[in-house]
Amino acid sequence: MARSPNFRLLFALACVAGLLPGLSALGAEPTRGQLVYEQKCAKCHGRQGEGTADEHPEPLIGDKPVIDLTRVIEKTMPDGKPEECVGDEAKAVAEYIYDAFYSPVAQARNRPARVELSRLTVRQYRHATTDLLAGFRGNSKLGDERGLAGQYFKDRHFRDRKIERRDAVVKLKFGAGSSAEEISKDVEEYSARWQGSLLAPDTGEYEIIVRTENGMRLWLNDNERPLMDRWVKSGSDTEFRESIWLLGGRVYPLKLEFFKSKGEQTGSIELAWKRPHHTDETIATRFLSPQNNPELFLVTTPFPPDDRSVGYERGTSVSKAWDAATTDGAIQVAAFVGEHLSQLAGAKPGEADREKKCREFCRKFVERAFRHPLTDEQQALYINKQFERAPDAETAVKRVVLLTLKSPRFLYHEVDGAANNPYHVATRLSFGLWDSLPDDELLRAAAAGELATREQVTRQAQRMTTDLRARAKLGVFFEQWLRLDHLIDLSKDPEQFGKFTPEIISDLRTSLELLIDEVLTSSDADFRRLLTTDQFYVNARLAEFYGVTAADAGDVTYATVRFEPEARAGVLTHPYLMAGFSYTATSSPIHRGVFVARSVLGRALKSPPVAAAPLAPDLHPGLTTRDRIALQTQEELCQSCHRLINPLGFSFEHFDAVGRYRGEEKGKSIDAHGSYLTRTGETHEFNGAREMAEFLASSEEVHTALVEQMFHFLVKQPIRAYGPDISPKLTRSFVEQNFNLRQLTVDIMAASALPNVAAKP
């Protein structure tokens, strides 16, 4: 097609003015859309789409398809004069903007990604220091059995044993007609001891609770000093609480002792807790193991939060606060090592070979911290010099610990930059799957040259995914994927939802956690089930509130039920999320639509250009929530984003502010029709959340978004830094592997731990 004289004139003027740098030298003529952009858009958005300080400071970054961009340009651009760019001209500019700034090719060209030198994140630092010392005390295991090992005695001094059994939970009443009648029958005083381990599902502060009118002692992660000691009672208190900070995904030794004396009329005991994001509850069977485990060292030093501005935690910046925290953490580790040196080094005070054993302990400590064998120079600097200058072995060991934990070789990944060094491969695997140090098997494989091929790395990753730490990390990913860390206050209007208590909210969170865990640990680990399952977990309290029948559900136990299967689908319609993405009295299609757009579809949404408070329901008492939202967001400035958000959110309108199903609102039938305009410009329509969930489960956009989000969460580096083909390859493999989440985890780690090495066909 011949160029018009006006087009050639514009092109010449643009080149002379320097608006199109490099184009004339390359002999390339700009498109019509590019020239219009330079003439009408560059003043506000920048010649390279970088934005301008006075007009539009944000760069042209997004993922709108051309059809959506065209609509926005026709309605809003240029500012104040949208009639100047419409029709074919608007479409041409939209195509240019998409090709130049929005498309994946453009993003890779304009913002080339690279693997950045990264420090340990806070989570990685805590796990690494725990495992660093656990290597000298024995690794913890949960085992296959659940509950605690119980021993019951006919006296208060644990001498005359009567019964041994495994108790699913510790919630017992003694005496005639009680659940523990056989234990307390025909005796006036008795005692009991429960031993085993406790699994902490989340990282944070726990309140451990023991309820009893009798004497008791409790040890948790410390076999010498009890966390609670009420062996000699004073006063009439029957509930005792102590706080303890625990690292999530770890197993801690636990022992509980109880006795009833002759003078006491009754006997009972309950072991409960208040874990992060929950209310008081009896510690459930799934968190208890009869298997004994070694104590774990935990760094409790406060750290500043990691940067999550790009959507995932990363350690690419260093602040004074972070540096100070690592110093405090190193001091805490050194103090612990000093107190437990005899146990850790196997060297008792006064032994002739104590210094030799301490040196050997230090060698192993530094090698584990650095994740590779020591060179002669490192041996001399980190160990020999400290022992030569210290007044005694204990001081030398503390100096070694401090020097090691402040070294960049511990605090940073791969400081020497050797890409496929086998010890670096081991480190990438362990921090990707465990947020921690390589174990002995990984280090052995590195030393033997067994981490050189994609197949070898895959075998190690498959082994590592069976570890409790990998399971816990995947659980954290899906909590972040579902934005649970944003759902802080779920309280509702007491006049409308008076029975929606903090206990119900806590139960709902447990219900959602059980659903996620069930999918992740199932044989197929099928991601699609998270979006489409019609089975949910309820206890007796939830069953009553949501009006479902669950014969096997109790106060502590949860059972699976199906309710509203024609409307409810998977985690997206779980009552916890429906309540979380709602207002106190009404549903919120906007919050729900934003969640689906950002988390599930991976769409980029900019902050609203102006703050707008939601329209109060009493201002338009006859309008449904859907009608109110449509009215509030009808302006074209709003529609730029709400054209995507609202149709997704409207699909959830069958669920009220506490996630209960409803057929009507304000006397009108619920309209749950929604739609989605894909990145390729295709419109998909659905009626209700189930149809939407089924579409999302089969959507390539969703699969790609999940792959990239999981990659970023595990690897903590931009996926594009590993090549333009890695995302489509991983997505294709994910589909071919029937959407197996554990296999996706393995594939991500195999691809990132050994970059530029292909798997055998």
ZAMARGU-4260 file (C-alpha; in steps of 0.2 Angstrom, whole numbers, plus 5000, padded with zeros to 4 digits):
<rodrens>
0) 5000/5000/5000 | 5007/5017/4995 | 5012/5029/5009 | 5002/5046/5008 | 5012/5062/5006
5) 5006/5067/5024 | 5013/5051/5031 | 5030/5054/5023 | 5031/5072/5029 | 5027/5067/5047
10) 5040/5053/5046 | 5053/5065/5039 | 5049/5079/5052 | 5050/5066/5066 | 5067/5059/5061
15) 5074/5077/5059 | 5067/5081/5077 | 5075/5066/5084 | 5058/5059/5089 | 5062/5042/5081
20) 5080/5038/5086 | 5088/5025/5075 | 5074/5022/5063 | 5081/5033/5049 | 5098/5025/5051
25) 5090/5008/5050 | 5080/5013/5035 | 5064/5007/5043 | 5048/5017/5041 | 5037/5019/5056
30) 5019/5012/5056 | 5005/5024/5055 | 5001/5020/5074 | 5019/5025/5079 | 5018/5042/5070
35) 5001/5046/5078 | 5008/5040/5095 | 5023/5052/5093 | 5012/5066/5087 | 4998/5064/5100
40) 5004/5053/5114 | 5022/5055/5117 | 5021/5072/5126 | 5012/5064/5140 | 5018/5046/5140
45) 5036/5048/5134 | 5044/5044/5118 | 5049/5027/5124 | 5033/5025/5135 | 5043/5029/5150
50) 5030/5041/5157 | 5032/5060/5161 | 5034/5068/5178 | 5021/5081/5174 | 5007/5071/5165
55) 5008/5052/5167 | 5023/5047/5178 | 5019/5028/5176 | 5027/5019/5161 | 5016/5011/5148
60) 5016/4993/5155 | 5001/4982/5155 | 4993/4967/5147 | 4977/4974/5139 | 4973/4966/5122
65) 4972/4977/5107 | 4953/4978/5107 | 4953/4984/5125 | 4967/4997/5121 | 4958/5003/5106
70) 4942/5006/5117 | 4952/5015/5130 | 4961/5027/5118 | 4944/5031/5109 | 4936/5036/5125
75) 4950/5044/5135 | 4965/5049/5124 | 4972/5062/5122 | 4968/5069/5138 | 4953/5081/5137
80) 4952/5078/5118 | 4947/5060/5115 | 4938/5064/5099 | 4954/5068/5091 | 4959/5049/5091
85) 4946/5037/5086 | 4941/5024/5073 | 4956/5017/5063 | 4968/5029/5070 | 4964/5023/5088
90) 4966/5005/5082 | 4983/5009/5074 | 4989/5017/5090 | 4983/5003/5100 | 4992/4991/5089
95) 5008/5001/5091 | 5007/5002/5110 | 5004/4984/5111 | 5018/4979/5100 | 5030/4992/5107
100) 5026/4991/5126 | 5013/4978/5131 | 5017/4962/5122 | 5028/4949/5130 | 5041/4952/5116
105) 5041/4970/5120 | 5042/4968/5138 | 5057/4957/5136 | 5065/4969/5124 | 5062/4985/5134
110) 5066/4978/5152 | 5078/4963/5149 | 5078/4952/5165 | 5094/4945/5173 | 5097/4934/5187
115) 5102/4945/5201 | 5114/4942/5216 | 5103/4939/5230 | 5104/4938/5249 | 5094/4926/5260
120) 5077/4931/5263 | 5070/4932/5281 | 5062/4915/5278 | 5077/4908/5271 | 5089/4914/5285
125) 5078/4907/5299 | 5076/4890/5291 | 5095/4889/5286 | 5101/4893/5304 | 5088/4880/5311
130) 5095/4867/5299 | 5113/4872/5301 | 5112/4866/5320 | 5099/4852/5317 | 5113/4844/5307
135) 5122/4841/5323 | 5107/4835/5333 | 5097/4824/5321 | 5084/4829/5309 | 5065/4830/5314
140) 5052/4819/5306 | 5033/4818/5308 | 5031/4800/5305 | 5015/4791/5298 | 5006/4789/5315
145) 4996/4804/5323 | 4991/4808/5341 | 5002/4807/5356 | 5009/4792/5366 | 5000/4791/5382
150) 5005/4782/5399 | 4993/4782/5414 | 4998/4777/5431 | 4988/4773/5447 | 4998/4785/5458
155) 5004/4803/5456 | 5022/4799/5455 | 5022/4789/5438 | 5027/4773/5446 | 5012/4761/5445
160) 5008/4760/5426 | 4991/4755/5422 | 4988/4758/5403 | 4998/4763/5388 | 4989/4770/5373
165) 4989/4783/5359 | 4977/4797/5361 | 4971/4807/5346 | 4970/4823/5356 | 4972/4827/5374
170) 4955/4832/5380 | 4950/4821/5394 | 4938/4820/5409 | 4942/4807/5422 | 4930/4798/5434
175) 4914/4787/5432 | 4905/4789/5415 | 4919/4799/5407 | 4930/4796/5392 | 4944/4791/5403
180) 4934/4780/5416 | 4945/4765/5414 | 4960/4775/5419 | 4953/4783/5435 | 4942/4769/5440
185) 4944/4763/5459 | 4959/4775/5462 | 4958/4792/5471 | 4974/4799/5464 | 4982/4795/5447
190) 4994/4803/5434 | 4997/4803/5416 | 5011/4807/5403 | 5010/4811/5385 | 5025/4812/5374
195) 5028/4815/5355 | 5030/4829/5344 | 5020/4845/5338 | 5019/4851/5320 | 5018/4870/5318
200) 5009/4873/5302 | 5013/4892/5302 | 5027/4903/5307 | 5023/4915/5321 | 5018/4917/5339
205) 5008/4903/5346 | 4999/4903/5363 | 5000/4886/5371 | 4985/4883/5382 | 4982/4869/5395
210) 4965/4868/5404 | 4965/4858/5420 | 4960/4860/5438 | 4974/4848/5443 | 4993/4848/5442
215) 5003/4849/5426 | 5019/4852/5417 | 5022/4855/5399 | 5039/4855/5389 | 5039/4861/5371
220) 5055/4861/5361 | 5065/4861/5377 | 5068/4844/5386 | 5075/4853/5402 | 5065/4868/5405
225) 5046/4867/5405 | 5036/4880/5396 | 5023/4878/5409 | 5025/4872/5427 | 5009/4871/5438
230) 5014/4856/5447 | 5011/4865/5464 | 4995/4874/5461 | 4991/4890/5469 | 4974/4899/5467
235) 4959/4893/5458 | 4964/4896/5440 | 4960/4882/5428 | 4967/4889/5411 | 4986/4892/5409
240) 4994/4901/5394 | 5011/4903/5388 | 5018/4911/5371 | 5031/4903/5360 | 5038/4908/5343
245) 5038/4893/5331 | 5045/4891/5313 | 5031/4884/5302 | 5033/4867/5294 | 5044/4861/5308
250) 5041/4847/5321 | 5045/4850/5340 | 5047/4838/5354 | 5033/4839/5367 | 5029/4831/5384
255) 5014/4834/5395 | 5013/4828/5413 | 4997/4828/5424 | 4992/4822/5441 | 4976/4822/5452
260) 4979/4821/5471 | 4967/4813/5483 | 4960/4829/5490 | 4954/4835/5473 | 4936/4831/5468
265) 4938/4830/5449 | 4951/4827/5436 | 4952/4834/5418 | 4965/4841/5406 | 4964/4848/5388
270) 4979/4853/5377 | 4975/4868/5366 | 4983/4882/5357 | 4979/4899/5348 | 4990/4898/5332
275) 4992/4912/5320 | 4976/4918/5311 | 4965/4907/5323 | 4956/4907/5339 | 4958/4895/5354
280) 4956/4877/5349 | 4960/4860/5354 | 4976/4854/5346 | 4970/4843/5332 | 4976/4825/5329
285) 4985/4830/5312 | 4997/4841/5322 | 5002/4828/5334 | 5014/4813/5332 | 5019/4800/5345
290) 5037/4800/5337 | 5050/4809/5348 | 5061/4822/5340 | 5076/4832/5344 | 5075/4850/5349
295) 5076/4864/5336 | 5086/4880/5338 | 5076/4895/5332 | 5082/4912/5328 | 5070/4924/5336
300) 5078/4940/5331 | 5066/4952/5323 | 5070/4956/5304 | 5063/4969/5293 | 5051/4962/5280
305) 5058/4957/5263 | 5054/4967/5247 | 5038/4961/5238 | 5035/4975/5226 | 5037/4964/5211
310) 5024/4951/5218 | 5036/4939/5227 | 5049/4939/5241 | 5066/4943/5235 | 5083/4948/5243
315) 5090/4960/5231 | 5092/4975/5243 | 5101/4977/5259 | 5097/4989/5272 | 5105/4994/5289
320) 5091/4986/5298 | 5093/4970/5289 | 5112/4970/5292 | 5109/4974/5310 | 5097/4959/5311
325) 5109/4947/5304 | 5122/4953/5317 | 5110/4950/5331 | 5105/4933/5323 | 5123/4928/5323
330) 5126/4933/5341 | 5110/4922/5346 | 5117/4907/5336 | 5134/4909/5344 | 5127/4910/5362
335) 5117/4895/5359 | 5132/4885/5352 | 5142/4891/5367 | 5129/4884/5379 | 5127/4868/5370
340) 5145/4865/5364 | 5148/4849/5373 | 5132/4841/5365 | 5135/4848/5347 | 5154/4845/5346
345) 5153/4829/5357 | 5167/4836/5368 | 5165/4837/5386 | 5175/4850/5396 | 5192/4843/5402
350) 5194/4830/5389 | 5211/4829/5381 | 5205/4830/5363 | 5192/4844/5366 | 5200/4857/5355
355) 5202/4844/5341 | 5184/4840/5342 | 5179/4858/5343 | 5190/4862/5327 | 5181/4847/5318
360) 5164/4854/5323 | 5169/4871/5316 | 5174/4864/5300 | 5158/4855/5298 | 5148/4870/5303
365) 5157/4882/5291 | 5155/4869/5277 | 5137/4867/5280 | 5134/4886/5281 | 5144/4889/5265
370) 5136/4874/5256 | 5153/4868/5249 | 5169/4861/5255 | 5182/4873/5262 | 5198/4878/5253
375) 5214/4879/5262 | 5213/4898/5263 | 5195/4897/5270 | 5201/4884/5283 | 5215/4895/5288
380) 5204/4911/5289 | 5188/4905/5297 | 5195/4891/5308 | 5214/4890/5311 | 5216/4909/5314
385) 5202/4910/5327 | 5209/4895/5337 | 5227/4902/5336 | 5221/4919/5343 | 5207/4914/5355
390) 5211/4911/5374 | 5201/4895/5374 | 5192/4883/5363 | 5175/4890/5368 | 5179/4908/5363
395) 5187/4901/5347 | 5171/4892/5342 | 5160/4907/5345 | 5171/4918/5334 | 5170/4905/5320
400) 5151/4905/5321 | 5150/4924/5321 | 5163/4926/5307 | 5154/4913/5297 | 5136/4919/5299
405) 5141/4937/5294 | 5151/4931/5279 | 5144/4934/5261 | 5146/4916/5258 | 5132/4912/5270
410) 5121/4927/5268 | 5121/4927/5249 | 5118/4915/5235 | 5133/4910/5223 | 5145/4924/5227
415) 5158/4917/5215 | 5146/4917/5200 | 5150/4899/5194 | 5134/4894/5185 | 5134/4876/5185
420) 5145/4872/5200 | 5138/4856/5207 | 5137/4864/5225 | 5128/4879/5218 | 5115/4867/5209
425) 5113/4859/5226 | 5110/4876/5234 | 5097/4881/5221 | 5088/4865/5224 | 5087/4866/5243
430) 5083/4885/5244 | 5070/4883/5230 | 5061/4868/5238 | 5065/4870/5257 | 5071/4888/5259
435) 5086/4881/5268 | 5103/4872/5266 | 5107/4857/5256 | 5105/4841/5266 | 5119/4827/5267
440) 5112/4818/5252 | 5112/4833/5241 | 5130/4837/5246 | 5135/4819/5243 | 5127/4820/5225
445) 5137/4837/5222 | 5153/4829/5228 | 5150/4814/5217 | 5146/4824/5201 | 5128/4818/5201
450) 5120/4835/5198 | 5127/4838/5181 | 5112/4833/5170 | 5093/4838/5170 | 5088/4820/5174
455) 5100/4819/5189 | 5093/4835/5196 | 5075/4830/5193 | 5078/4814/5203 | 5084/4824/5218
460) 5070/4837/5217 | 5057/4822/5217 | 5065/4815/5233 | 5065/4833/5241 | 5047/4836/5237
465) 5042/4822/5249 | 5050/4832/5263 | 5039/4841/5276 | 5048/4857/5272 | 5043/4856/5253
470) 5025/4852/5258 | 5025/4867/5270 | 5032/4879/5257 | 5019/4874/5244 | 5006/4878/5257
475) 5013/4895/5259 | 5013/4898/5241 | 4994/4894/5239 | 4991/4905/5255 | 4999/4919/5246
480) 4991/4915/5229 | 4974/4916/5237 | 4979/4933/5246 | 4976/4926/5263 | 4989/4937/5270
485) 4978/4952/5265 | 4962/4945/5274 | 4966/4951/5291 | 4949/4957/5298 | 4933/4947/5292
490) 4922/4953/5305 | 4904/4957/5299 | 4889/4968/5303 | 4883/4961/5320 | 4865/4965/5316
495) 4865/4955/5300 | 4878/4942/5304 | 4878/4940/5323 | 4882/4922/5322 | 4897/4925/5311
500) 4909/4924/5326 | 4928/4924/5327 | 4927/4905/5330 | 4917/4903/5314 | 4931/4913/5305
505) 4944/4902/5312 | 4935/4886/5307 | 4933/4893/5290 | 4952/4896/5288 | 4955/4878/5294
510) 4943/4872/5282 | 4952/4881/5267 | 4969/4875/5273 | 4962/4857/5274 | 4956/4858/5256
515) 4972/4865/5249 | 4982/4852/5259 | 4971/4838/5253 | 4974/4843/5234 | 4993/4845/5237
520) 4995/4828/5245 | 4983/4818/5234 | 4991/4806/5222 | 4988/4817/5206 | 4989/4834/5215
525) 4978/4840/5201 | 4978/4860/5201 | 4961/4859/5192 | 4953/4852/5207 | 4957/4867/5217
530) 4946/4877/5206 | 4932/4864/5202 | 4929/4853/5217 | 4912/4853/5225 | 4919/4845/5242
535) 4923/4856/5257 | 4928/4853/5275 | 4917/4857/5289 | 4916/4854/5308 | 4900/4854/5318
540) 4900/4873/5320 | 4902/4876/5302 | 4889/4863/5297 | 4876/4872/5308 | 4880/4889/5302
545) 4880/4885/5283 | 4865/4873/5285 | 4873/4857/5279 | 4873/4839/5286 | 4890/4832/5291
550) 4887/4817/5302 | 4906/4813/5305 | 4910/4831/5310 | 4913/4836/5328 | 4921/4850/5338
555) 4938/4846/5333 | 4936/4834/5318 | 4931/4840/5300 | 4922/4830/5287 | 4919/4833/5269
560) 4902/4839/5262 | 4895/4844/5246 | 4884/4860/5247 | 4877/4870/5232 | 4887/4859/5220
565) 4878/4868/5205 | 4884/4885/5211 | 4900/4882/5222 | 4916/4877/5215 | 4933/4875/5223
570) 4943/4887/5233 | 4937/4902/5223 | 4920/4900/5231 | 4926/4894/5248 | 4916/4904/5261
575) 4932/4910/5269 | 4937/4919/5253 | 4919/4925/5249 | 4919/4933/5267 | 4936/4940/5265
580) 4933/4948/5248 | 4917/4957/5255 | 4912/4972/5264 | 4905/4970/5282 | 4887/4970/5276
585) 4887/4967/5258 | 4897/4957/5245 | 4910/4965/5235 | 4911/4961/5216 | 4926/4973/5215
590) 4937/4964/5228 | 4932/4947/5221 | 4935/4953/5203 | 4952/4960/5207 | 4957/4944/5216
595) 4953/4933/5201 | 4961/4945/5189 | 4977/4947/5198 | 4980/4930/5207 | 4972/4918/5195
600) 4973/4926/5178 | 4989/4935/5182 | 4983/4952/5175 | 4991/4968/5179 | 4980/4981/5187
605) 4985/4999/5190 | 4980/5008/5206 | 4964/5019/5203 | 4968/5036/5196 | 4957/5044/5210
610) 4951/5037/5227 | 4933/5033/5226 | 4923/5027/5241 | 4910/5014/5238 | 4892/5020/5236
615) 4883/5017/5253 | 4868/5004/5251 | 4856/5016/5260 | 4859/5029/5247 | 4851/5018/5234
620) 4840/5006/5245 | 4832/4998/5230 | 4848/4994/5220 | 4856/4977/5221 | 4875/4976/5224
625) 4878/4973/5206 | 4867/4988/5201 | 4877/4999/5213 | 4894/4994/5207 | 4888/4996/5189
630) 4883/5014/5194 | 4898/5018/5203 | 4910/5013/5190 | 4901/5018/5174 | 4913/5033/5170
635) 4925/5029/5156 | 4940/5033/5167 | 4935/5019/5179 | 4930/5007/5165 | 4948/5006/5159
640) 4950/4993/5173 | 4932/4989/5179 | 4928/4982/5161 | 4939/4968/5167 | 4935/4968/5185
645) 4917/4969/5186 | 4911/4955/5175 | 4923/4943/5185 | 4916/4949/5202 | 4898/4948/5196
650) 4900/4929/5194 | 4901/4927/5213 | 4885/4937/5217 | 4876/4921/5223 | 4887/4922/5239
655) 4883/4935/5252 | 4896/4944/5264 | 4899/4928/5274 | 4899/4916/5259 | 4882/4909/5261
660) 4872/4905/5245 | 4858/4916/5241 | 4845/4916/5227 | 4840/4934/5228 | 4844/4951/5235
665) 4833/4966/5238 | 4818/4955/5232 | 4827/4953/5215 | 4834/4937/5208 | 4853/4937/5208
670) 4861/4940/5191 | 4877/4931/5191 | 4881/4933/5173 | 4899/4937/5169 | 4912/4937/5156
675) 4931/4939/5152 | 4940/4946/5137 | 4956/4936/5135 | 4973/4944/5130 | 4970/4938/5113
680) 4954/4947/5111 | 4941/4933/5114 | 4926/4935/5125 | 4920/4921/5136 | 4904/4922/5145
685) 4898/4912/5160 | 4883/4911/5172 | 4889/4910/5190 | 4905/4905/5198 | 4905/4887/5194
690) 4905/4891/5175 | 4918/4904/5177 | 4929/4891/5188 | 4927/4878/5174 | 4933/4891/5161
695) 4948/4896/5172 | 4953/4878/5175 | 4955/4876/5156 | 4962/4893/5153 | 4980/4894/5146
700) 4981/4911/5153 | 4978/4904/5171 | 4990/4890/5168 | 5004/4902/5162 | 5000/4914/5176
705) 5002/4900/5189 | 5018/4893/5182 | 5026/4910/5182 | 5020/4914/5200 | 5026/4898/5207
710) 5043/4900/5198 | 5045/4917/5206 | 5040/4911/5223 | 5052/4896/5222 | 5067/4903/5213
715) 5065/4922/5219 | 5071/4927/5202 | 5062/4934/5186 | 5057/4919/5175 | 5062/4929/5159
720) 5080/4929/5165 | 5081/4911/5161 | 5076/4913/5143 | 5061/4917/5132 | 5056/4899/5131
725) 5056/4893/5149 | 5038/4899/5153 | 5029/4891/5138 | 5040/4875/5140 | 5035/4874/5158
730) 5017/4878/5155 | 5016/4865/5141 | 5024/4852/5152 | 5012/4856/5166 | 4997/4852/5154
735) 5005/4836/5148 | 5008/4831/5166 | 4989/4833/5169 | 4992/4848/5180 | 5001/4839/5193
740) 5007/4853/5206 | 5021/4843/5213 | 5028/4838/5196 | 5027/4857/5191 | 5037/4861/5207
745) 5050/4848/5201 | 5051/4854/5183 | 5053/4872/5189 | 5068/4867/5200 | 5076/4856/5187
750) 5075/4870/5175 | 5081/4884/5186 | 5094/4874/5196 | 5104/4869/5181 | 5101/4883/5168
755) 5106/4881/5150 | 5106/4862/5151 | 5092/4853/5142 | 5083/4837/5147 | 5085/4822/5136
760) 5071/4820/5123
</rodrens>
